[in-house]
């Protein structure tokens, strides 16, 4: 069995960083803690329609950013789970070993170079 401690450390650091970024624009969904939801920017209850439009635009921007961060966060969590399960570094498509260069480029890689989609 390979020693994947370097990748586990990198993934754990990335998980922590992503959680921090997610918390700046979102929160965990109270009804599904595995899911994140965007939060609108702070509001002073402005009555001006332009201010209200700015808040909506800010919320939409947060939603788009949060979606990308959440996708990456879930990939990192899945990679950490594969390390714990002993299946890390194995291509999910062909079952062969994932190249070290590929794992160095993306520690959450699920496939070898031949099966990149």
FIZAZA-851817 format. One record per residue (C-alpha): z, x, y negated; residue in three letters. Coordinates in pm, whole numbers, padded with zeros to 5 digits, always signed. Example, Ala and Ser with C-alpha at 12.3 -4.5 7.8 and 13.67 -1.06 7.14 Angstrom:
<kolpas>
+00780+01230+00450Ala+00714+01367+00106Ser
</kolpas>
This chain:
<kolpas>
+00000+00000+00000Unk-00093+00130-00342Unk+00159+00189-00616Unk+00070-00059-00888Unk+00381+00005-01100Unk+00172+00137-01391Unk-00034-00183-01394Unk+00278-00395-01357Unk+00432-00222-01658Unk+00116-00271-01865Unk+00090-00636-01765Unk+00457-00698-01840Unk+00417-00542-02186Unk+00108-00752-02250Unk+00290-01066-02134Unk+00569-01000-02384Unk+00320-00934-02665Unk+00124-01249-02585Unk+00440-01461-02575Unk+00528-01333-02922Unk+00182-01414-03054Unk+00186-01758-02893Unk+00521-01836-03052Unk+00384-01760-03400Unk+00133-02047-03377Unk+00260-02269-03098Unk+00540-02374-02872Unk+00585-02453-02505Unk+00493-02811-02429Unk+00826-02991-02369Unk+00673-03211-02098Unk+00498-02917-01926Unk+00666-02579-01983Unk+00367-02398-01826Unk+00151-02525-02111Unk+00144-02425-02477Unk+00060-02645-02772Unk-00030-02555-03129Unk+00202-02645-03412Unk+00079-02729-03760Unk+00158-02491-04044Unk+00473-02561-04242Unk+00442-02856-04474Unk+00622-02960-04788Unk+00505-03320-04739Unk+00235-03277-05002Unk+00073-03597-05126Unk-00240-03419-05245Unk-00532-03493-05009Unk-00660-03136-05049Unk-00327-02999-04930Unk-00332-03237-04636Unk-00685-03119-04548Unk-00570-02758-04563Unk-00290-02839-04320Unk-00533-03000-04078Unk-00763-02697-04098Unk-00465-02469-04033Unk-00367-02673-03729Unk-00722-02662-03594Unk-00734-02285-03641Unk-00399-02249-03462Unk-00530-02462-03175Unk-00838-02243-03128Unk-00639-01919-03141Unk-00372-02058-02911Unk-00631-02156-02652Unk-00766-01800-02630Unk-00417-01650-02616Unk-00308-01897-02349Unk-00608-01813-02129Unk-00524-01442-02147Unk-00153-01514-02092Unk-00230-01710-01776Unk-00453-01428-01645Unk-00168-01182-01699Unk+00082-01411-01523Unk-00157-01450-01229Unk-00199-01072-01202Unk+00179-01023-01201Unk+00207-01287-00928Unk-00057-01102-00721Unk+00144-00781-00754Unk+00454-00961-00625Unk+00254-01121-00343Unk+00097-00791-00238Unk-00260-00907-00308Unk-00313-00721-00635Unk-00619-00499-00650Unk-00812-00703-00393Unk-01131-00878-00505Unk-01085-01254-00487Unk-01454-01300-00410Unk-01538-01034-00151Unk-01199-00907-00036Unk-01275-00544-00113Unk-01058-00316-00323Unk-01101-00347-00700Unk-01209-00017-00853Unk-00943+00181-01038Unk-01170+00207-01343Unk-01196-00173-01351Unk-00818-00215-01329Unk-00774+00049-01600Unk-01010-00147-01824Unk-00849-00483-01744Unk-00527-00481-01544Unk-00562-00856-01484Unk-00906-00822-01319Unk-00953-01060-01027Unk-01279-00920-00892Unk-01447-00588-00826Unk-01741-00471-01039Unk-01994-00618-00795Unk-01849-00967-00836Unk-01795-00979-01214Unk-01927-01312-01332Unk
</kolpas>
